[in-house]
Amino acid sequence: MDSKTIVLAGGAGFMGQSLAKYFRKETDYEVIILSRQAHASQNGISYVEWDGKTVGKWQNALEGAEMLINLAGRTVNCRYNEENKRQILESRTESTQALGEAIQKCEKPPKLWINAASATIYRHAEDRAMDEETGEIGSGFSVNVCLEWEKAFNAIDTPHTRKVALRVAMILGKGGGVMTPFVRLARLGLAGTQGAGKQYVSWMHEYDFYRLTRFLEKHETLQGTFNASAPNPIPNKEFLKKLRQQVGVMVALPQPNWLVKFGAWLIGTEAELVLKSRRVIPTALQKLGFTFRYPHVDSAFKEILER
């Protein structure tokens, strides 16, 4: 290839579109997005169809790529019935396995493969922070998905492709993702404390997530598993208070546990998404010298809402 290429598997969603935007804005890389649906190519971003399960012609997109970032996986914003649980798990493990097989067949495989994982792998933690060395793995369906996901990734042998798994926290950014419903609730006066409000929220600004992928690309000896989360997780009560301050609507209706659970049932999702305490810190990355442009949620909210 004459030009450098970044491949984003499952990149049609918010995180993929965010990364594509920054790569096109700040580098001369071409961006290829592997998507289950056809999209017209534009602004240096091209789309290649894949099924997320089996190796096909899309494998050609990986040839000579600088970096492959896998973001594929069915949304967890749903009820955890048996069919949805099956799709959540298989969409992650099957796409990971398919990418691994494709890399193994490449004549010139990608230099770096970053596979998304999830910070929810750790236990409900209000007492102390969880990092890569001392963090305690939790239990239950969501944690089992994380374990199987990482197991599938780690089992693939790619001798010519460096591998990094990122346990990603909630990504905050403009134009999609969790910020859209959060801001809407705040403006309606509904972004009050959820549950007891003591449960921690781990998060990361979208630009820091992009900067992290460049950091991993640059440091060619890095491999293994890292927490992709800002260094200052914050209790739900404070998180929502700071959001309301930035939105400028301080009136808020608190949501006790029963109301959160009822509301989750009403809109077809799981209360765990807001009631589980995710107190995750990026110790390993900080030891390696990675710095955050947005280490505190105040500055993250301010940048996103002003932009």
Secondary structure, DSSP 8 states (H G I E B T S, - for coil): --S-EEEEETTTSHHHHHHHHHHHHHS--EEEEEESS----BTTEEEEE--SSS--GGGGGGTT-SEEEE-----S-S---HHHHHHHHHHHHHHHHHHHHHHHH-SS--SEEEEEEEGGGB---SSS-B-TTT--B--SHHHHHHHHHHHHHHT---TTSEEEEEEE-EEE-TTSTTHHHHHHHHHTT----BTTS-SEE-EEEHHHHHHHHHHHHH-TT--EEEEES-S--EEHHHHHHHHHHHHT------B-HHHHHHHHHHHT--THHHHS---B--HHHHHTT---S--SHHHHHHHHHH-
